[in-house]
Amino acid sequence: MSVYNEMRLSSFVDQIFVRLRQLEAQMARVSEAAGVPYEAPGDGVPQEVIDLAQAGDRMGAIKKYRELTGFGMEQAQEAVAKL
């Protein structure tokens, strides 16, 4: 894959993440207005882990989650997958 195509793909993925965050925020507002509890995917996950996951460092996020929470590999993988 050429550098140009990689840059386009990266930009496209970034746009998807922005849109996803916007949709999650909207879902939270709609749920609140309807009186329905809504648990965002990142609720309870340390910000450092969220930052690593959003930067594309999935393995680093899993490692940091385990380090900060003391949970095992399976729980860490599930938490990061929800991000």
C-alpha positions in Angstrom: 0.0 0.0 0.0 1.4 3.4 -0.9 2.0 6.1 1.7 -0.8 8.2 0.1 -3.3 5.3 0.4 -2.2 4.7 4.0 -2.7 8.4 4.8 -6.2 8.3 3.2 -7.1 5.2 5.1 -5.8 6.7 8.4 -7.9 9.9 7.8 -11.0 7.8 7.0 -10.5 5.8 10.2 -10.1 9.0 12.2 -13.3 10.3 10.7 -15.1 7.1 11.7 -13.9 7.4 15.3 -15.1 11.0 15.5 -18.5 10.1 14.2 -18.7 7.2 16.6 -18.0 9.4 19.6 -20.6 11.8 18.4 -23.2 9.0 18.1 -22.3 7.7 21.5 -22.8 11.2 23.0 -26.2 11.5 21.2 -27.2 8.1 22.5 -26.4 9.2 26.0 -28.5 12.4 25.6 -31.5 10.5 24.2 -31.3 7.9 26.9 -31.1 10.5 29.6 -34.1 12.3 28.1 -36.1 9.1 28.0 -35.1 8.1 31.5 -33.3 5.0 30.3 -29.9 4.3 31.8 -27.0 4.3 29.4 -23.6 3.0 30.1 -21.0 4.4 27.7 -18.4 1.9 26.4 -15.6 3.7 28.3 -17.4 4.1 31.6 -15.1 2.9 34.4 -12.1 2.5 32.1 -9.0 4.6 33.1 -8.4 7.5 30.7 -4.9 6.3 30.0 -6.3 3.1 28.6 -8.9 4.9 26.5 -6.1 7.2 25.1 -4.0 4.2 24.1 -7.0 2.4 22.5 -8.0 5.5 20.6 -4.4 5.9 19.4 -4.6 2.4 17.9 -2.3 0.7 20.5 -4.7 -2.1 21.5 -2.0 -4.2 23.1 -0.7 -1.3 25.1 -4.2 -0.5 26.2 -4.7 -4.1 27.4 -1.4 -4.1 29.2 -2.1 -0.7 30.9 -5.6 -1.8 31.9 -4.2 -4.9 33.6 -1.5 -2.9 35.3 -4.0 -0.3 36.6 -6.8 -2.6 37.6 -5.2 -5.9 38.4 -7.7 -7.7 36.2 -6.7 -10.7 34.0 -6.1 -10.8 30.3 -9.7 -11.8 29.4 -11.3 -9.0 31.3 -8.7 -6.5 29.9 -9.4 -7.6 26.4 -13.2 -7.3 26.9 -12.8 -3.8 28.3 -10.6 -2.6 25.5 -12.8 -4.2 22.8 -15.7 -2.1 24.1 -13.7 1.0 23.4 
